Amino acid sequence: MRDQNLQKQNEKEKEALQKQNDSLKIENERLVKEKKDLQKQNETLKQEKEKVEAENKGLQKNYDHLKREKDALDKGLQKNYDHLKREKDALGKEKEDLQKQNGILKKENV
């Protein structure tokens, strides 16, 4: 009788352990699937990051090129402005000289 009770108790414990084992297997399978999904997401994110970094590198090159062009244009415009200012100043001086000469001629003619 005692052996039967021990055998029943052992069977109950065995069934409980089997249920627990089955639950752990299911949980393990879920975790393995979740790990694979996370690895796929991680790989996708890495690829997206590389793509964005490549795009940023291209944009930076384009920005640098445009900045060099702008700087060259600014330099050219400054040179052109300086040249025109010198011409204006020279023309102003020439105008003054002509006005003085004209004034002198008017006095001589009077």
DSSP file (Angstrom, degrees, kcal/mol; ACC not computed):
  #  RESIDUE AA STRUCTURE BP1 BP2  ACC     N-H-->O    O-->H-N    N-H-->O    O-->H-N    TCO  KAPPA ALPHA  PHI   PSI    X-CA   Y-CA   Z-CA
    1    1 A M     >        0   0    0      0, 0.0     4,-2.4     0, 0.0     5,-0.2   0.000 360.0 360.0 360.0 -45.4    0.0    0.0    0.0
    2    2 A R  H  >  +     0   0    0      1,-0.2     4,-2.4     2,-0.2     5,-0.2   0.906 360.0  51.5 -62.9 -40.1    2.8    2.3    0.9
    3    3 A D  H  > S+     0   0    0      1,-0.2     4,-2.4     2,-0.2    -1,-0.2   0.869 108.4  52.3 -63.7 -37.0    4.6    1.5   -2.3
    4    4 A Q  H  > S+     0   0    0      2,-0.2     4,-2.8     1,-0.2    -2,-0.2   0.919 109.7  48.3 -65.9 -42.4    1.4    2.2   -4.3
    5    5 A N  H  X S+     0   0    0     -4,-2.4     4,-2.7     2,-0.2    -2,-0.2   0.911 113.1  47.6 -63.6 -42.2    1.1    5.7   -2.6
    6    6 A L  H  X S+     0   0    0     -4,-2.4     4,-2.7     2,-0.2    -1,-0.2   0.896 111.9  50.4 -64.6 -38.6    4.7    6.4   -3.3
    7    7 A Q  H  X S+     0   0    0     -4,-2.4     4,-2.3     2,-0.2    -2,-0.2   0.916 112.0  47.0 -66.5 -42.1    4.2    5.3   -6.9
    8    8 A K  H  X S+     0   0    0     -4,-2.8     4,-2.5     2,-0.2    -2,-0.2   0.918 113.5  48.5 -63.4 -43.3    1.1    7.5   -7.3
    9    9 A Q  H  X S+     0   0    0     -4,-2.7     4,-2.6     1,-0.2    -2,-0.2   0.911 111.4  50.0 -63.5 -42.2    2.9   10.4   -5.7
   10   10 A N  H  X S+     0   0    0     -4,-2.7     4,-2.6     1,-0.2    -1,-0.2   0.893 110.5  50.0 -62.9 -39.8    5.9    9.8   -8.0
   11   11 A E  H  X S+     0   0    0     -4,-2.3     4,-2.7     2,-0.2    -2,-0.2   0.903 110.8  49.3 -65.8 -41.0    3.6    9.7  -11.0
   12   12 A K  H  X S+     0   0    0     -4,-2.5     4,-2.6     2,-0.2    -2,-0.2   0.927 113.2  46.5 -62.9 -45.1    1.9   13.0  -10.0
   13   13 A E  H  X S+     0   0    0     -4,-2.6     4,-2.8     2,-0.2    -2,-0.2   0.899 112.1  51.2 -63.4 -39.9    5.3   14.6   -9.5
   14   14 A K  H  X S+     0   0    0     -4,-2.6     4,-2.3     2,-0.2    -2,-0.2   0.915 111.1  47.9 -63.0 -43.3    6.4   13.2  -12.9
   15   15 A E  H  X S+     0   0    0     -4,-2.7     4,-2.6     2,-0.2    -2,-0.2   0.905 112.6  49.0 -63.5 -42.2    3.3   14.6  -14.6
   16   16 A A  H  X S+     0   0    0     -4,-2.6     4,-2.6     1,-0.2    -2,-0.2   0.923 112.7  47.3 -64.2 -43.8    3.9   18.0  -12.9
   17   17 A L  H  X S+     0   0    0     -4,-2.8     4,-2.7     2,-0.2    -1,-0.2   0.878 111.1  51.8 -64.7 -36.7    7.5   18.0  -14.0
   18   18 A Q  H  X S+     0   0    0     -4,-2.3     4,-2.7     2,-0.2    -2,-0.2   0.913 110.7  47.8 -65.9 -42.1    6.5   17.0  -17.5
   19   19 A K  H  X S+     0   0    0     -4,-2.6     4,-2.5     2,-0.2    -2,-0.2   0.924 113.5  47.6 -62.7 -43.8    3.9   19.9  -17.7
   20   20 A Q  H  X S+     0   0    0     -4,-2.6     4,-2.4     1,-0.2    -2,-0.2   0.913 112.1  50.1 -62.9 -41.9    6.6   22.3  -16.4
   21   21 A N  H  X S+     0   0    0     -4,-2.7     4,-2.2     2,-0.2    -2,-0.2   0.909 110.4  49.6 -62.4 -43.4    9.0   20.9  -18.9
   22   22 A D  H  X S+     0   0    0     -4,-2.7     4,-2.4     2,-0.2    -2,-0.2   0.909 111.1  49.7 -62.3 -42.8    6.5   21.4  -21.8
   23   23 A S  H  X S+     0   0    0     -4,-2.5     4,-2.6     1,-0.2    -2,-0.2   0.908 110.7  49.7 -62.1 -42.2    5.8   25.0  -20.6
   24   24 A L  H  X S+     0   0    0     -4,-2.4     4,-2.6     2,-0.2    -1,-0.2   0.876 109.4  51.8 -66.1 -36.5    9.6   25.7  -20.6
   25   25 A K  H  X S+     0   0    0     -4,-2.2     4,-2.7     2,-0.2    -2,-0.2   0.923 111.2  47.6 -63.9 -44.0   10.0   24.2  -24.1
   26   26 A I  H  X S+     0   0    0     -4,-2.4     4,-2.4     2,-0.2    -2,-0.2   0.931 113.7  47.2 -62.1 -45.5    7.2   26.4  -25.4
   27   27 A E  H  X S+     0   0    0     -4,-2.6     4,-2.5     1,-0.2    -2,-0.2   0.895 111.8  51.1 -62.8 -40.3    8.7   29.5  -23.6
   28   28 A N  H  X S+     0   0    0     -4,-2.6     4,-2.6     2,-0.2    -2,-0.2   0.918 109.7  49.4 -63.5 -44.2   12.1   28.5  -25.0
   29   29 A E  H  X S+     0   0    0     -4,-2.7     4,-2.5     2,-0.2    -2,-0.2   0.903 111.3  50.0 -61.1 -42.0   10.7   28.2  -28.6
   30   30 A R  H  X S+     0   0    0     -4,-2.4     4,-2.7     1,-0.2    -2,-0.2   0.920 112.0  47.6 -62.2 -43.9    9.1   31.6  -28.2
   31   31 A L  H  X S+     0   0    0     -4,-2.5     4,-2.5     2,-0.2    -2,-0.2   0.887 110.6  51.0 -66.4 -38.8   12.3   33.2  -27.0
   32   32 A V  H  X S+     0   0    0     -4,-2.6     4,-2.3     2,-0.2    -2,-0.2   0.922 112.6  46.8 -63.2 -43.7   14.3   31.6  -29.8
   33   33 A K  H  X S+     0   0    0     -4,-2.5     4,-2.6     2,-0.2    -2,-0.2   0.924 112.4  49.8 -63.5 -44.2   11.8   33.0  -32.3
   34   34 A E  H  X S+     0   0    0     -4,-2.7     4,-2.6     1,-0.2    -2,-0.2   0.893 109.7  51.8 -61.3 -40.1   11.9   36.4  -30.6
   35   35 A K  H  X S+     0   0    0     -4,-2.5     4,-2.4     2,-0.2    -1,-0.2   0.920 110.1  48.5 -62.6 -44.2   15.7   36.3  -30.8
   36   36 A K  H  X S+     0   0    0     -4,-2.3     4,-2.3     2,-0.2    -2,-0.2   0.909 111.5  49.9 -62.8 -42.0   15.6   35.6  -34.5
   37   37 A D  H  X S+     0   0    0     -4,-2.6     4,-2.6     1,-0.2    -2,-0.2   0.919 111.5  48.6 -61.9 -43.3   13.1   38.4  -35.1
   38   38 A L  H  X S+     0   0    0     -4,-2.6     4,-2.7     2,-0.2    -2,-0.2   0.879 109.5  52.2 -65.0 -37.5   15.3   40.8  -33.1
   39   39 A Q  H  X S+     0   0    0     -4,-2.4     4,-2.4     2,-0.2    -1,-0.2   0.905 110.3  48.7 -64.8 -40.4   18.4   39.7  -35.1
   40   40 A K  H  X S+     0   0    0     -4,-2.3     4,-2.5     2,-0.2    -2,-0.2   0.927 112.5  48.1 -63.6 -44.3   16.5   40.4  -38.3
   41   41 A Q  H  X S+     0   0    0     -4,-2.6     4,-2.7     1,-0.2    -2,-0.2   0.911 111.1  51.3 -61.5 -42.1   15.4   43.8  -37.1
   42   42 A N  H  X S+     0   0    0     -4,-2.7     4,-2.3     2,-0.2    -1,-0.2   0.914 110.8  47.8 -61.6 -43.7   19.0   44.5  -36.0
   43   43 A E  H  X S+     0   0    0     -4,-2.4     4,-2.3     2,-0.2    -2,-0.2   0.902 111.8  50.2 -64.8 -41.4   20.3   43.6  -39.4
   44   44 A T  H  X S+     0   0    0     -4,-2.5     4,-2.5     1,-0.2    -2,-0.2   0.922 111.2  48.8 -62.2 -43.8   17.7   45.7  -41.1
   45   45 A L  H  X S+     0   0    0     -4,-2.7     4,-2.7     2,-0.2    -2,-0.2   0.883 109.4  52.5 -64.2 -38.4   18.6   48.7  -38.9
   46   46 A K  H  X S+     0   0    0     -4,-2.3     4,-2.6     2,-0.2    -1,-0.2   0.929 110.8  47.5 -61.8 -44.2   22.3   48.2  -39.7
   47   47 A Q  H  X S+     0   0    0     -4,-2.3     4,-2.3     1,-0.2    -2,-0.2   0.910 112.7  48.5 -64.1 -41.9   21.5   48.3  -43.4
   48   48 A E  H  X S+     0   0    0     -4,-2.5     4,-2.7     2,-0.2    -1,-0.2   0.902 110.8  51.4 -63.7 -40.6   19.4   51.4  -43.0
   49   49 A K  H  X S+     0   0    0     -4,-2.7     4,-2.8     2,-0.2    -2,-0.2   0.929 110.1  48.6 -61.9 -46.0   22.1   53.0  -41.0
   50   50 A E  H  X S+     0   0    0     -4,-2.6     4,-2.3     1,-0.2    -1,-0.2   0.900 111.9  50.1 -60.9 -40.7   24.7   52.3  -43.6
   51   51 A K  H  X S+     0   0    0     -4,-2.3     4,-2.5     2,-0.2    -2,-0.2   0.930 112.4  46.2 -63.3 -45.9   22.3   53.6  -46.3
   52   52 A V  H  X S+     0   0    0     -4,-2.7     4,-2.9     2,-0.2    -2,-0.2   0.899 111.8  51.5 -64.7 -40.8   21.7   56.8  -44.3
   53   53 A E  H  X S+     0   0    0     -4,-2.8     4,-2.3     2,-0.2    -1,-0.2   0.903 110.5  48.9 -63.1 -40.1   25.5   57.2  -43.7
   54   54 A A  H  X S+     0   0    0     -4,-2.3     4,-2.2     2,-0.2    -2,-0.2   0.914 112.3  48.3 -65.1 -42.1   26.2   56.9  -47.4
   55   55 A E  H  X S+     0   0    0     -4,-2.5     4,-2.7     2,-0.2    -2,-0.2   0.920 111.6  50.0 -63.0 -43.0   23.5   59.4  -48.2
   56   56 A N  H  X S+     0   0    0     -4,-2.9     4,-2.7     1,-0.2    -2,-0.2   0.889 108.9  52.1 -62.2 -39.4   24.9   61.8  -45.6
   57   57 A K  H  X S+     0   0    0     -4,-2.3     4,-2.2     2,-0.2    -1,-0.2   0.919 111.2  47.3 -63.0 -43.3   28.4   61.4  -47.0
   58   58 A G  H  X S+     0   0    0     -4,-2.2     4,-2.4     2,-0.2    -2,-0.2   0.906 112.8  48.8 -63.5 -42.6   27.0   62.2  -50.5
   59   59 A L  H  X S+     0   0    0     -4,-2.7     4,-2.9     2,-0.2    -2,-0.2   0.891 109.9  52.0 -64.9 -39.0   25.2   65.2  -49.1
   60   60 A Q  H  X S+     0   0    0     -4,-2.7     4,-2.8     2,-0.2    -2,-0.2   0.914 109.9  48.9 -63.9 -42.0   28.3   66.4  -47.3
   61   61 A K  H  X S+     0   0    0     -4,-2.2     4,-2.5     2,-0.2    -2,-0.2   0.931 113.0  47.7 -61.9 -44.2   30.3   66.2  -50.5
   62   62 A N  H  X S+     0   0    0     -4,-2.4     4,-2.7     2,-0.2    -2,-0.2   0.916 112.3  49.5 -62.3 -43.9   27.6   68.1  -52.4
   63   63 A Y  H  X S+     0   0    0     -4,-2.9     4,-2.6     2,-0.2    -2,-0.2   0.929 111.2  49.2 -60.0 -46.7   27.5   70.7  -49.6
   64   64 A D  H  X S+     0   0    0     -4,-2.8     4,-2.3     2,-0.2    -2,-0.2   0.913 111.8  49.1 -60.9 -42.8   31.3   71.1  -49.6
   65   65 A H  H  X S+     0   0    0     -4,-2.5     4,-2.3     1,-0.2    -2,-0.2   0.933 112.8  46.7 -61.9 -46.8   31.3   71.5  -53.4
   66   66 A L  H  X S+     0   0    0     -4,-2.7     4,-2.7     1,-0.2    -2,-0.2   0.873 110.8  52.8 -64.4 -36.8   28.6   74.1  -53.3
   67   67 A K  H  X S+     0   0    0     -4,-2.6     4,-2.8     2,-0.2    -1,-0.2   0.915 109.0  49.1 -65.5 -42.2   30.3   76.0  -50.5
   68   68 A R  H  X S+     0   0    0     -4,-2.3     4,-2.4     2,-0.2    -2,-0.2   0.918 112.5  48.8 -62.4 -42.3   33.6   76.1  -52.6
   69   69 A E  H  X S+     0   0    0     -4,-2.3     4,-2.6     2,-0.2    -2,-0.2   0.925 112.1  48.4 -61.8 -44.3   31.6   77.4  -55.6
   70   70 A K  H  X S+     0   0    0     -4,-2.7     4,-3.1     2,-0.2    -2,-0.2   0.921 111.1  50.1 -62.2 -44.5   29.9   80.0  -53.4
   71   71 A D  H  X S+     0   0    0     -4,-2.8     4,-2.4     1,-0.2    -1,-0.2   0.904 111.4  48.9 -61.2 -41.2   33.2   81.1  -51.9
   72   72 A A  H  X S+     0   0    0     -4,-2.4     4,-2.5     2,-0.2    -1,-0.2   0.916 112.8  47.6 -65.1 -41.8   34.7   81.4  -55.4
   73   73 A L  H  X S+     0   0    0     -4,-2.6     4,-3.0     2,-0.2    -2,-0.2   0.914 111.1  51.0 -64.8 -42.2   31.7   83.4  -56.6
   74   74 A D  H  X S+     0   0    0     -4,-3.1     4,-2.4     2,-0.2    -2,-0.2   0.912 111.1  48.5 -60.0 -42.2   31.9   85.7  -53.5
   75   75 A K  H  X S+     0   0    0     -4,-2.4     4,-2.4     2,-0.2    -2,-0.2   0.919 112.8  48.0 -64.0 -43.7   35.6   86.3  -54.2
   76   76 A G  H  X S+     0   0    0     -4,-2.5     4,-2.6     1,-0.2    -2,-0.2   0.910 111.8  49.5 -63.5 -42.5   34.8   87.0  -57.8
   77   77 A L  H  X S+     0   0    0     -4,-3.0     4,-2.8     2,-0.2    -2,-0.2   0.897 110.0  51.2 -63.6 -39.9   32.0   89.4  -56.9
   78   78 A Q  H  X S+     0   0    0     -4,-2.4     4,-2.8     2,-0.2    -2,-0.2   0.921 110.9  48.0 -63.8 -43.2   34.2   91.2  -54.4
   79   79 A K  H  X S+     0   0    0     -4,-2.4     4,-2.5     2,-0.2    -2,-0.2   0.928 113.1  48.3 -61.5 -44.3   36.9   91.6  -57.0
   80   80 A N  H  X S+     0   0    0     -4,-2.6     4,-2.6     2,-0.2    -2,-0.2   0.910 112.3  49.2 -62.3 -43.2   34.4   92.9  -59.5
   81   81 A Y  H  X S+     0   0    0     -4,-2.8     4,-2.6     2,-0.2    -2,-0.2   0.936 111.4  48.9 -61.3 -47.3   32.9   95.3  -56.9
   82   82 A D  H  X S+     0   0    0     -4,-2.8     4,-2.3     1,-0.2    -2,-0.2   0.907 112.1  49.3 -59.9 -42.7   36.4   96.6  -56.0
   83   83 A H  H  X S+     0   0    0     -4,-2.5     4,-2.3     1,-0.2    -2,-0.2   0.931 112.4  46.9 -62.2 -47.1   37.2   97.1  -59.7
   84   84 A L  H  X S+     0   0    0     -4,-2.6     4,-2.7     1,-0.2    -2,-0.2   0.872 110.9  52.8 -64.5 -36.2   33.9   99.0  -60.3
   85   85 A K  H  X S+     0   0    0     -4,-2.6     4,-2.8     2,-0.2    -1,-0.2   0.916 109.2  48.8 -64.9 -42.6   34.5  101.1  -57.2
   86   86 A R  H  X S+     0   0    0     -4,-2.3     4,-2.6     2,-0.2    -2,-0.2   0.913 112.5  48.8 -62.4 -41.6   38.0  102.1  -58.4
   87   87 A E  H  X S+     0   0    0     -4,-2.3     4,-2.8     2,-0.2    -2,-0.2   0.921 111.6  49.4 -62.9 -43.5   36.5  103.0  -61.8
   88   88 A K  H  X S+     0   0    0     -4,-2.7     4,-2.6     2,-0.2    -2,-0.2   0.928 111.8  48.3 -60.9 -45.8   33.8  105.0  -60.2
   89   89 A D  H  X S+     0   0    0     -4,-2.8     4,-2.4     2,-0.2    -1,-0.2   0.914 112.6  48.7 -61.3 -42.2   36.3  106.9  -58.1
   90   90 A A  H  X S+     0   0    0     -4,-2.6     4,-2.6     1,-0.2    -2,-0.2   0.907 112.2  48.3 -64.5 -41.4   38.5  107.5  -61.1
   91   91 A L  H  X S+     0   0    0     -4,-2.8     4,-2.6     2,-0.2    -2,-0.2   0.876 110.5  52.0 -66.4 -36.8   35.5  108.8  -63.1
   92   92 A G  H  X S+     0   0    0     -4,-2.6     4,-2.4     2,-0.2    -2,-0.2   0.916 111.6  46.5 -63.1 -43.4   34.5  111.0  -60.2
   93   93 A K  H  X S+     0   0    0     -4,-2.4     4,-2.5     2,-0.2    -2,-0.2   0.921 112.7  49.8 -65.0 -43.3   38.0  112.4  -60.1
   94   94 A E  H  X S+     0   0    0     -4,-2.6     4,-2.5     1,-0.2    -2,-0.2   0.890 109.8  51.9 -61.8 -40.0   37.9  112.9  -63.9
   95   95 A K  H  X S+     0   0    0     -4,-2.6     4,-2.8     2,-0.2    -1,-0.2   0.928 109.5  49.0 -62.2 -45.6   34.6  114.6  -63.6
   96   96 A E  H  X S+     0   0    0     -4,-2.4     4,-2.6     1,-0.2    -2,-0.2   0.926 111.4  49.7 -59.8 -44.5   35.9  117.0  -60.9
   97   97 A D  H  X S+     0   0    0     -4,-2.5     4,-2.7     1,-0.2    -1,-0.2   0.912 112.2  47.7 -61.2 -42.6   38.9  117.8  -63.1
   98   98 A L  H  X S+     0   0    0     -4,-2.5     4,-2.6     2,-0.2    -1,-0.2   0.889 110.9  51.2 -66.6 -38.2   36.7  118.5  -66.1
   99   99 A Q  H  X S+     0   0    0     -4,-2.8     4,-2.4     2,-0.2    -2,-0.2   0.901 111.2  48.4 -65.7 -38.8   34.4  120.7  -64.0
  100  100 A K  H  X S+     0   0    0     -4,-2.6     4,-2.6     2,-0.2    -2,-0.2   0.940 113.0  47.3 -64.2 -46.4   37.4  122.6  -62.8
  101  101 A Q  H  X S+     0   0    0     -4,-2.7     4,-2.5     1,-0.2    -2,-0.2   0.900 112.1  50.5 -61.1 -40.0   38.7  123.0  -66.4
  102  102 A N  H  X S+     0   0    0     -4,-2.6     4,-2.2     2,-0.2    -1,-0.2   0.897 110.5  49.7 -64.7 -41.0   35.3  124.0  -67.5
  103  103 A G  H  X S+     0   0    0     -4,-2.4     4,-2.0     2,-0.2    -2,-0.2   0.898 111.2  48.9 -64.4 -40.8   35.1  126.6  -64.7
  104  104 A I  H  X S+     0   0    0     -4,-2.6     4,-2.2     1,-0.2    -2,-0.2   0.906 111.5  49.5 -65.0 -42.0   38.5  128.0  -65.7
  105  105 A L  H  X S+     0   0    0     -4,-2.5     4,-1.9     1,-0.2    -2,-0.2   0.885 108.9  52.3 -65.6 -38.1   37.5  128.2  -69.3
  106  106 A K  H  X S+     0   0    0     -4,-2.2     4,-1.0     2,-0.2    -1,-0.2   0.909 110.4  48.5 -64.4 -41.6   34.3  130.0  -68.4
  107  107 A K  H  < S+     0   0    0     -4,-2.0     3,-0.3     1,-0.2    -2,-0.2   0.888 111.4  49.9 -64.9 -39.3   36.3  132.6  -66.4
  108  108 A E  H  < S+     0   0    0     -4,-2.2    -1,-0.2     1,-0.2    -2,-0.2   0.844 110.2  50.8 -67.9 -33.1   38.7  133.0  -69.3
  109  109 A N  H  <        0   0    0     -4,-1.9    -1,-0.2     1,-0.2    -2,-0.2   0.680 360.0 360.0 -79.8 -17.9   35.8  133.6  -71.7
  110  110 A V     <        0   0    0     -4,-1.0    -1,-0.2    -3,-0.3    -2,-0.2   0.482 360.0 360.0 -77.2 360.0   34.1  136.2  -69.6
